[in-house]
Each structure stands twice: as C-alpha cells, then as structure tokens.
C-alpha cells in the first residue's frame, strides 16, 4: 500500500502526495476556483508535476451540479456519505492501494466508466 507523503486541506490548499509501492509518486490536487476541478499528476523526483494523468472539471462534466454528482458517484461510498468524508480523503483512500501510476490511471478510468 502507498504512503501519504504530504497532505494539505485548508481554505487555500487542497492536495495530497502519495508514494506508490513501486516508488513512483502522484499528486492529487483539488481546485475550487475559478473552475472546480480535480487533477492527478505524476511527479518527477517527488517534487515536480511532469504529467497530468487524469482530470475532471465542472466544464468537462457539463456544469457544476453534474461535476459534484460525478465526484460523489466516483469516490464517495455509502459509508463515506454517513461520515461526511471530504472528496480529497475519498480519492486518497481509493488510490492508496495502487501499485503504480498505470494502476492509478486504470482505477480512475474504471470509476469514471461506472458513473
């Protein structure tokens, strides 16, 4: 299972860096303005985002309401809804078991297809 290397979730920052089992690192970033979006990046040397491997934005989803519904459907389980888990935590928990960046991408694609 991967390890959380860095985590910030406050009024100005919402991100999580994960070191995967194969030592690759990813960064999950959630933006609220100007366009709500979630991006997952592959990191070089654990510091530099070199490639965006997945993205979901309100524009891509067809509007803010559709974006929120899609994020909930992809990442928030029934148990999480009762616990009011933040989307960053739900995405982190879904990606922590991944072994590689390729597996992260596949998990995200599969979650998106189920919606």
C-alpha positions in Angstrom: 0.0 0.0 0.0 1.2 3.5 -0.8 2.2 6.1 1.8 0.9 9.7 2.1 4.0 12.0 1.8 2.2 15.4 2.0 -1.3 16.4 2.8 -3.0 19.9 3.0 -6.7 20.6 3.1 -7.5 24.1 4.2 -9.0 27.3 2.8 -6.2 27.9 0.4 -4.8 24.4 -0.4 -6.3 21.0 -1.2 -3.8 18.4 -2.2 -2.2 15.0 -1.3 1.0 13.5 -2.4 1.3 9.7 -2.4 4.3 7.5 -2.8 3.2 4.3 -4.5 4.6 0.8 -3.8 6.9 1.0 -6.9 8.3 4.3 -5.6 6.5 6.5 -8.2 4.7 9.5 -6.7 1.5 11.1 -7.6 -0.2 14.4 -6.6 -3.9 14.8 -6.2 -5.0 18.4 -6.5 -8.5 19.8 -6.0 -9.2 23.4 -7.1 -12.4 25.3 -6.2 -11.9 28.4 -8.3 -12.1 29.6 -11.0 -13.2 26.3 -12.3 -13.8 23.4 -9.8 -11.6 20.5 -10.8 -9.6 17.5 -9.7 -6.2 16.7 -11.3 -3.9 13.8 -10.7 -0.3 14.3 -11.7 2.8 12.0 -11.9 5.7 13.6 -10.1 9.3 13.7 -11.1 11.7 13.2 -8.1 8.7 13.5 -5.8 8.5 17.3 -6.4 7.8 18.3 -10.0 4.5 17.6 -11.7 5.6 16.3 -15.1 2.4 14.8 -16.4 -1.3 15.2 -15.8 -2.6 11.6 -15.9 -6.3 12.3 -15.1 -8.5 15.4 -14.8 -12.2 16.1 -14.1 -13.6 19.6 -14.1 -17.0 21.2 -13.9 -16.6 22.2 -17.6 -15.8 18.6 -18.6 -18.7 17.3 -16.6 -21.2 19.7 -18.1 -21.7 22.0 -15.2 -21.1 22.4 -11.5 -24.0 20.2 -10.4 -23.1 17.4 -12.7 -19.5 17.7 -11.6 -20.5 17.3 -7.9 -22.8 14.3 -8.7 -20.0 12.7 -10.7 -17.4 13.1 -7.9 -19.8 11.7 -5.3 -20.6 8.7 -7.6 -17.0 8.0 -8.4 -15.4 8.4 -5.0 -17.8 8.6 -2.1 -19.2 5.3 -0.8 -22.4 4.9 1.2 -20.4 4.6 4.3 -18.4 7.8 3.5 -21.6 9.7 3.0 -22.6 9.0 6.6 -19.2 10.1 7.8 -19.1 13.2 5.6 -15.7 12.3 4.2 -14.0 15.1 2.2 -13.5 14.3 -1.5 -9.7 14.5 -1.2 -9.8 11.9 1.5 -12.1 9.6 -0.5 -9.8 9.9 -3.6 -6.7 9.3 -1.5 -8.2 6.2 0.1 -9.2 4.9 -3.4 -5.7 5.4 -4.8 -3.5 4.4 -1.8 -3.7 0.6 -2.6 -2.4 1.2 -6.2 1.0 -0.2 -7.0 1.9 2.1 -10.0 0.8 5.2 -11.9 -0.6 2.9 -14.6 -2.8 1.2 -11.9 -3.9 4.7 -10.6 -5.0 5.7 -14.1 -6.9 2.4 -14.5 -8.7 2.8 -11.2 -9.7 6.4 -12.2 -10.9 5.3 -15.6 -12.9 2.4 -14.2 -14.5 4.7 -11.6 -15.4 7.2 -14.3 -16.9 4.4 -16.5 -19.2 3.3 -13.7 -20.9 6.7 -13.5 
